Amino acid sequence: MAVTVADLLFWLLALCAGVSGWRVFATDSMVRASFLLLLSFISVAGIMLLLAAPYIGVATVFMMAVEMMVMALFMVMFMMNPAGLNPMMMVHQHKLSIGAGVLAFLGLTAAILLTDLPSDPVPADRPVVHDLGIELLGDSMLVFETAGVTLLATMIGAVVLSSRRGRYGDADAGSRPPGLEPGGDPAGREPEEGGGGHHHHHHHH
């Protein structure tokens, strides 16, 4: 049986999805994990496109791109770990997580190989994406629009809350970011000495 370009693309995307998914748990940074997970989802979306499921593939790219970017943005702004780039353990309860992963893989593999999937071909000239869009959004457009505006307001609020300039002056006045190593130099920008704004007083016990 001849190997086609589609076959090569499938195996390449499958390998990329598997490796990047594994690296999500092997990396030591929340930000890197977010982008690796995004790469894994994009690879799966490419497989969906190869399987003639354009709506699912494109929707996966749009949804995961926004979700992972927002997640990385929030972690850079709010994590005590500077920008989510300091080394940290990404996996907890190792034995339980490994066991759950193995069981899930075996269960999904068995379901794929043992299930008698129905065959109901759709006519080639049928506008399936249009029909699916009408089915999903026909009666729910207000819900989708409300969710979109809410997410936009949340992102704007996050940027405003994390702004350096606060109500009483510079938000980082008198603070120093933690070091990459114990006792090492602070990671990131340090507040300028003698700057204006509200200063925090530290009490030593």
DASUL-V536994 format. One record per backbone hydrogen bond with DSSP energy under -1.0 kcal/mol. NH is the residue of the N-H (numbers start at 1). CO is the residue of the C=O. Records with the same first field share a line. If there is no record, write none. Layout:
NH->CO + CO
This chain:
8->4
9->5
10->6
11->7
12->8
13->9
14->10
15->11
16->12
17->13
18->14
19->15
20->16
21->17
22->18
23->19
24->20
25->22
27->23
31->84
33->29
34->30
35->31
36->32
37->33
38->34
39->35
40->36
41->37
42->38
43->39
44->40
45->41
46->42
47->43
48->44
49->45
50->46
51->47
52->49
53->48
57->53
58->54
59->55
60->56
61->57
62->58
63->59
64->60
65->61
66->62
67->63
68->64
69->65
70->66
71->67
72->68
73->69
74->70
75->71
76->72
77->73
78->74
79->75
84->81
85->82
97->93
98->94
99->95
100->96
101->97
102->98
103->99
104->100
105->101
106->102
107->103
108->104
109->105
110->106
111->107
112->108
113->109
114->110
115->111
117->115
126->123
128->126
131->127
132->128
133->129
134->130
135->131
136->132
137->133
138->134
144->140
145->141
146->142
147->143
148->144
149->145
150->146
151->147
152->148
153->149
154->150
155->151
156->152
157->153
158->154
159->155
160->156
161->157
162->158
163->160
166->169
169->166
171->164
173->170
175->172
184->181
187->178
195->192
198->168
